[in-house]
Amino acid sequence: MDYLIRKLEEKDLATLVELCQKHAEYEQVRYKYIDKEKQLKSAIFSQNPKLYCYVIESGAELGGYFSFTFDFSTWDAQTFLYLDCLYLEPNFRGLKIGEQVFEKLKEIGQENNCVNIQWQTPTFNERAIKFYNKIGATGKDKRRFFINL
């Protein structure tokens, strides 16, 4: 499959929301569509973006996305790239696209003087965990907690 990893464009926002819905279903959580397109547009396309997003495109089809932020580590006293989301449609999986995504993330992180890339995945996502181990990632067992506001 020929594909391109490129920055999200405003025309892609409706499809991004659909991919987010599928990603949420895959991770077994609820997703609310309300105002997501507007909110994502504001976060990604503002003068000072809160979020950065790339898509995986093959022909006219967007088959995946990844989004990230830059954050600061107290322990490392340096900036790190936080991979917030990575999702590929089923027909885009198993094609080594994930490896190319991480190469792109490494490039972006290095260009922005990041100390590392951090992310998380549900403990039941064994396929992802196997992939992350294969590319040399190190895992830390932690549980993520939320307080809704």
C-alpha positions as CSV (number, residue, x, y, z in Angstrom):
1,M,0.0,0.0,0.0
2,D,1.3,3.4,-0.9
3,Y,0.7,6.0,1.9
4,L,1.7,9.4,3.0
5,I,2.2,10.7,6.5
6,R,1.3,14.4,6.5
7,K,0.0,17.2,8.8
8,L,-3.7,17.3,9.3
9,E,-5.4,20.0,7.2
10,E,-8.6,21.8,8.2
11,K,-10.5,19.9,5.4
12,D,-9.7,16.7,7.3
13,L,-11.4,17.6,10.6
14,A,-14.7,15.8,10.0
15,T,-12.8,12.6,9.2
16,L,-10.5,13.1,12.2
17,V,-13.6,13.1,14.5
18,E,-14.8,9.9,12.9
19,L,-11.3,8.3,13.4
20,C,-11.4,9.5,17.0
21,Q,-14.7,7.7,17.5
22,K,-13.3,4.5,16.1
23,H,-10.2,4.8,18.3
24,A,-12.4,5.3,21.4
25,E,-14.5,2.2,20.4
26,Y,-11.2,0.2,20.0
27,E,-10.1,1.3,23.4
28,Q,-13.6,0.5,24.9
29,V,-14.5,4.0,26.0
30,R,-17.3,6.4,25.2
31,Y,-16.8,9.3,22.8
32,K,-18.9,12.4,22.6
33,Y,-19.1,14.0,19.1
34,I,-20.5,17.3,20.4
35,D,-18.4,20.3,19.2
36,K,-15.4,18.1,18.7
37,E,-14.6,19.4,15.2
38,K,-14.8,23.0,16.4
39,Q,-12.7,22.3,19.5
40,L,-10.1,20.3,17.6
41,K,-9.9,23.1,15.0
42,S,-9.2,25.6,17.7
43,A,-6.6,23.4,19.4
44,I,-4.7,22.5,16.3
45,F,-5.0,25.5,14.0
46,S,-4.6,28.4,16.5
47,Q,-1.5,30.6,16.5
48,N,-0.2,28.7,19.5
49,P,-1.4,25.2,19.0
50,K,-2.2,23.0,22.0
51,L,-2.2,19.9,19.9
52,Y,-0.3,18.7,16.8
53,C,-1.9,16.1,14.5
54,Y,-0.8,14.1,11.5
55,V,-2.8,11.7,9.3
56,I,-1.9,8.6,7.3
57,E,-3.4,9.0,3.8
58,S,-3.6,6.4,1.0
59,G,-5.2,7.7,-2.2
60,A,-8.3,9.6,-1.0
61,E,-8.6,7.7,2.2
62,L,-7.4,8.8,5.7
63,G,-6.6,5.5,7.4
64,G,-5.2,6.8,10.6
65,Y,-3.9,9.6,12.7
66,F,-1.5,10.5,15.5
67,S,-1.5,13.5,17.7
68,F,0.9,14.8,20.3
69,T,1.8,17.7,22.6
70,F,5.0,19.0,24.0
71,D,5.2,18.8,27.8
72,F,7.9,19.3,30.4
73,S,9.3,16.7,32.8
74,T,10.1,17.8,36.3
75,W,12.3,14.8,36.9
76,D,14.3,15.3,33.6
77,A,14.0,19.1,33.7
78,Q,13.5,18.9,29.9
79,T,10.8,19.0,27.3
80,F,9.3,15.7,26.1
81,L,6.9,14.8,23.2
82,Y,3.7,13.2,24.5
83,L,2.0,11.0,22.0
84,D,-1.6,11.5,22.9
85,C,-3.3,9.3,20.2
86,L,-2.2,6.8,17.6
87,Y,-4.9,5.0,15.6
88,L,-4.8,3.0,12.4
89,E,-7.8,1.6,10.6
90,P,-7.7,-2.3,10.4
91,N,-6.7,-2.3,6.7
92,F,-3.7,0.0,7.6
93,R,-2.4,-2.3,10.3
94,G,0.4,-4.8,9.9
95,L,2.0,-2.7,7.0
96,K,4.9,-1.2,9.1
97,I,3.2,2.1,9.1
98,G,3.5,2.3,12.9
99,E,7.3,2.1,12.5
100,Q,7.2,5.0,10.1
101,V,5.0,7.0,12.5
102,F,7.6,6.5,15.3
103,E,10.4,7.6,12.9
104,K,8.4,10.8,12.2
105,L,7.8,11.3,15.9
106,K,11.6,10.8,16.7
107,E,12.4,13.4,14.0
108,I,9.9,15.9,15.4
109,G,11.1,15.3,18.9
110,Q,14.7,15.8,18.0
111,E,13.9,19.0,16.1
112,N,12.2,20.3,19.2
113,N,15.0,19.3,21.6
114,C,12.8,16.7,23.4
115,V,14.5,14.3,25.9
116,N,12.1,11.4,24.9
117,I,8.7,10.4,23.6
118,Q,6.1,9.2,26.1
119,W,2.7,7.5,25.6
120,Q,0.4,5.0,27.1
121,T,-1.9,2.2,25.9
122,P,-4.5,0.1,27.6
123,T,-3.2,-3.0,29.3
124,F,-5.5,-5.2,27.1
125,N,-4.0,-3.8,23.9
126,E,-1.6,-6.7,23.6
127,R,-0.9,-6.1,19.9
128,A,0.2,-2.5,20.5
129,I,2.3,-3.6,23.5
130,K,4.1,-6.2,21.4
131,F,4.7,-3.6,18.7
132,Y,6.1,-1.1,21.2
133,N,8.4,-3.7,22.7
134,K,9.6,-4.6,19.2
135,I,10.6,-1.0,18.4
136,G,12.6,-0.8,21.6
137,A,10.2,1.1,23.9
138,T,10.4,0.6,27.6
139,G,7.2,0.3,29.6
140,K,6.3,1.4,33.1
141,D,3.3,-0.1,34.9
142,K,1.1,2.7,36.1
143,R,-2.6,3.3,36.2
144,R,-4.1,6.5,34.9
145,F,-6.7,8.3,37.0
146,F,-9.2,11.0,36.1
147,I,-11.3,13.5,37.9
148,N,-13.9,14.9,35.6
149,L,-14.5,18.7,35.9
